Amino acid sequence: GVNAVAWTLINSKANLNTLREQSQAEGEAIEDVMVKDRKALQIKDVIGPGSCGIAIAVGDTAFVSANFFHNNRVPTDPCERAMEVAVLVEPRLP
């Protein structure tokens, strides 16, 4: 079976502030981070244990989320892996 998966998601109807408010309301662990020169949020356990999302700002009204999830059989920090995906995605953003 699959032990880990990475994916990206584009949200053109919300910004990082909206995402921060939503994540705080859901009790998720949030940290401000940078992906190269872009503001971003790191959200641990975004879809449950073993997951992490890095939401990268795209202007003032959108973000792209780079996500990673594993089923605890992969000995890795999901946020490190999500950041690897974010760094690969960032150069392709407007």
C-alpha positions in Angstrom: 0.0 0.0 0.0 0.9 3.7 -0.1 2.8 4.9 2.9 3.0 8.6 1.9 1.5 11.1 -0.5 2.2 14.7 -1.5 -0.1 17.1 -3.3 -0.8 20.7 -4.0 -4.0 22.7 -3.8 -4.8 26.1 -5.3 -7.2 28.4 -3.4 -8.1 31.6 -5.3 -10.9 32.7 -2.9 -9.0 33.1 0.4 -5.7 34.5 1.6 -3.3 33.5 4.4 -5.2 35.6 7.0 -8.4 33.7 6.2 -6.6 30.4 6.4 -4.9 31.4 9.7 -8.3 32.3 11.3 -9.8 29.0 10.1 -6.9 26.9 11.3 -6.8 28.6 14.7 -10.5 28.0 15.1 -9.9 24.3 14.4 -7.0 24.2 16.9 -4.3 23.4 14.4 -0.7 24.3 15.1 0.3 27.2 12.9 3.7 28.7 12.3 4.8 31.6 10.0 7.4 30.5 7.6 9.0 31.8 4.3 9.3 29.9 1.1 12.1 31.7 -0.7 10.8 35.4 -0.6 7.1 34.5 -0.1 5.1 34.6 3.1 3.7 31.2 4.1 2.0 29.3 6.9 3.0 25.9 8.1 0.0 24.0 9.5 0.8 20.7 11.3 -1.8 17.9 11.3 -3.8 19.8 8.7 -5.8 16.7 7.8 -4.9 14.6 10.8 -1.8 13.1 12.5 1.1 12.6 10.2 0.2 15.5 7.9 1.5 19.0 7.2 0.6 21.8 4.8 2.7 24.8 3.7 0.4 27.5 2.4 2.3 30.0 0.1 0.9 33.4 -0.5 0.1 34.3 -4.1 -0.7 38.0 -4.0 -3.2 39.3 -1.5 -6.1 37.1 -2.4 -4.9 33.6 -3.0 -2.5 30.8 -1.8 -1.2 27.5 -2.9 -0.9 24.8 -0.4 1.8 22.1 -0.6 0.8 19.1 1.5 2.3 15.9 2.8 0.8 13.0 4.6 2.2 9.7 5.8 0.7 6.8 7.7 3.4 6.7 10.5 5.3 4.0 8.6 7.6 6.7 7.1 10.2 7.9 9.6 10.1 11.5 8.5 8.8 14.9 9.7 5.8 15.7 7.4 6.5 19.4 7.6 10.0 18.9 6.2 8.5 17.0 3.3 5.8 19.5 2.7 8.4 22.3 2.6 10.3 20.3 0.0 7.2 20.2 -2.2 6.6 24.0 -1.5 10.1 24.9 -2.6 9.6 22.9 -5.9 6.2 24.6 -6.5 7.2 28.2 -5.6 9.2 29.1 -8.8 6.1 28.2 -10.9 3.8 30.7 -9.1 2.9 34.1 -10.5 
